[in-house]
Amino acid sequence: MRVTKAVVPVAGLGTRFLPATKAIAKEMLPVVDKPAIQYVVEEATAAGLDDLLFVTGRNKSALEDHFDRTVELEESLRSKGDTERLALVEASVDLARIHYIRQGAPLGLGHAVLMGRDHVGDEPFAVLLGDDLIDPRDPVLAQMLDLQQRHGGSVICLMEVPADQISLYGCAAVQPQGDHVIVTDLIEKPDLALAPSNLAVIGRYVLDPAVFNVLENMPPGRGGEIQLTDALVQLAAMSAVDGGGVRGVVFNGRRYDTGDRLSYLQAVIQLALERDDLGPPLHAWLVDHLEEMKGDR
Ligand code: UTP
């Protein structure tokens, strides 16, 4: 069965970005000049996922507005003949069929995914997190969907990270298997000494619907939250006939982390430097600015 649905959780509190995220979801923060979530939606549709369920929290109105028409703004741009900006405004509207459900309380990523149960039904589906932006030149989601089609079960995305960063992520124990790995265990944000590898779980998943039963019956884990990582551990131990089995794609393409302030700033600068319109002047300014700073020391 071809995967067409994706669950996109956007109900986290975004505490690392306060006060910016007091009234808007962190997924709405601009990365250069587009909200992070638009990159994610574009990535999903490029991989053939055209039915998206946003799991929202109290900050959903800006998200809904962004993917909806803005008649007044469009009229104003049209009357001025500003077709370039009009195209930018319209670009987010017809990207995908977007549905919304409220999480109620932010009880964890696993709980947010469980909110998708009725919409998804009994078919495999993707989960995309707005924290991780994947460069469209390195389409890992298509690779993950292909792996899921070939073997069934669930597929996660792994990335090698430096040892001092592994405790910021879910970490996977794996066995190599041709072009991918079999996931045998996962630990959420382990201390370095307990980390089974340097493979971090990043925010792309293709999940078997068996995950819903697992999540429903799972007690809160680390931080008192229902953790998706804990559900994946159970799926990894289950047999294939029950929807179990977790495979991993080891991604070594371009990824931009927008989850905390420093990595967000780095992502914005990196992506802006790649742009034809902003890259050259930003680069020149950065070089001058760094030179000036050296002089001030
Ligand atoms: P994070 O842990 O990165 O998001 O969750 P957060 O809790 O909003 O961030 P901080 O640590 O407080 O700054 C990963 C993803 O899961 C979503 C978040 O919106 C983010 O996309 N999420 C998390 C939910 O939708 N609901 C939750 O209960 C928790």
Boltz pocket constraint, residues with backbone or C-beta under 6 A from the ligand:
constraints:
  - pocket:
      binder: B
      contacts: [[A, 9], [A, 10], [A, 11], [A, 12], [A, 13], [A, 14], [A, 15], [A, 16], [A, 17], [A, 26], [A, 55], [A, 103], [A, 105], [A, 106], [A, 107], [A, 108], [A, 109], [A, 111], [A, 112], [A, 128], [A, 129], [A, 130], [A, 131], [A, 259]]
      max_distance: 6.0
